[in-house]
Amino acid sequence: MNTNLESRLELVAQAHAFPSRLLERLGQWVETAPEERLYRINPLLWAAEQQADENLVVDLFLHATMAGIFALVWSVLCTQCGMLITTPGGLRALAHTQRYCKL
């Protein structure tokens, strides 16, 4: 395993008492998963695939983000057109009372 990844997983282990097998599986997955899977990770899907507790996996992914393994980016999906708004300016542009798509 990559020493950089190992050191970051060690930070996760120090921050929370995750089962060591779960940390090992995460490390192996990060090293071997295709880039398209790593680009947009779904922790709930990963938990199901690993047959792990969803709440524990969400905590694991949040701690992994804090350790620099992942980057957390929030997005809004328009329910009308399906457009994904990811830019900070795009999110700020949404009016609190606006509930319709401008497209």
C-alpha positions in Angstrom: 0.0 0.0 0.0 1.1 3.5 -0.8 2.9 5.1 2.3 1.0 8.3 1.9 -2.3 6.5 2.0 -1.1 4.4 4.9 -0.2 7.5 6.9 -3.6 9.1 6.2 -5.4 5.9 7.2 -3.4 5.9 10.4 -4.7 9.4 11.1 -8.2 8.0 10.6 -7.5 5.2 13.0 -6.2 7.6 15.6 -9.2 9.8 15.3 -11.8 7.0 15.8 -11.8 3.4 16.8 -12.8 1.9 13.4 -12.5 -1.9 13.0 -9.0 -2.5 11.5 -10.5 -4.8 8.8 -12.8 -1.9 7.6 -9.8 0.5 7.4 -7.9 -2.2 5.4 -10.8 -2.7 3.0 -11.0 1.1 2.5 -7.3 1.3 1.8 -7.4 -1.6 -0.7 -10.5 -0.1 -2.4 -8.9 3.4 -2.8 -5.8 1.8 -4.4 -7.7 -0.5 -6.8 -11.0 1.2 -7.6 -11.4 2.7 -11.1 -11.1 6.5 -11.2 -14.7 7.0 -12.1 -15.7 5.2 -8.9 -13.3 7.4 -6.8 -14.5 10.6 -8.5 -18.0 10.4 -7.2 -18.1 8.1 -4.1 -21.4 7.0 -2.6 -20.7 5.9 1.0 -24.0 4.1 1.3 -23.4 2.0 -1.8 -19.9 1.3 -0.6 -21.3 0.1 2.7 -23.7 -2.2 1.0 -21.0 -3.6 -1.2 -18.8 -4.2 1.8 -21.7 -5.5 4.0 -20.8 -2.8 6.6 -22.9 -0.6 8.8 -24.0 2.5 6.9 -23.6 4.8 9.9 -20.1 3.5 10.5 -19.1 3.9 6.9 -20.4 7.5 6.7 -18.3 8.3 9.8 -15.3 6.5 8.2 -15.6 8.5 5.0 -16.0 11.8 6.9 -12.9 11.0 8.9 -11.1 10.0 5.7 -12.0 13.3 4.2 -10.6 15.1 7.3 -7.4 13.1 6.9 -7.1 14.2 3.2 -8.0 10.9 1.5 -11.1 12.4 0.0 -12.4 15.8 -0.9 -15.9 16.7 0.1 -17.9 18.7 -2.4 -21.6 19.5 -2.0 -23.9 19.7 -5.1 -27.5 20.4 -5.7 -29.4 18.3 -8.2 -32.3 20.1 -10.0 -35.4 18.0 -9.7 -36.8 19.5 -12.9 -34.0 19.2 -15.4 -31.4 17.0 -13.6 -28.7 19.6 -13.9 -26.0 19.3 -11.2 -25.0 22.7 -9.6 -21.6 22.4 -8.0 -20.0 25.8 -8.1 -20.2 28.1 -5.1 -21.5 30.9 -7.2 -24.2 28.6 -8.6 -25.3 27.5 -5.2 -25.4 31.1 -4.0 -27.5 32.0 -7.0 -30.3 29.8 -5.8 -33.0 32.0 -4.2 -34.4 30.7 -1.0 -38.0 31.1 -2.3 -37.2 29.9 -5.9 -38.5 26.4 -6.5 -38.5 26.2 -10.3 -35.8 25.6 -12.9 -34.6 28.6 -14.9 -33.9 26.3 -17.9 
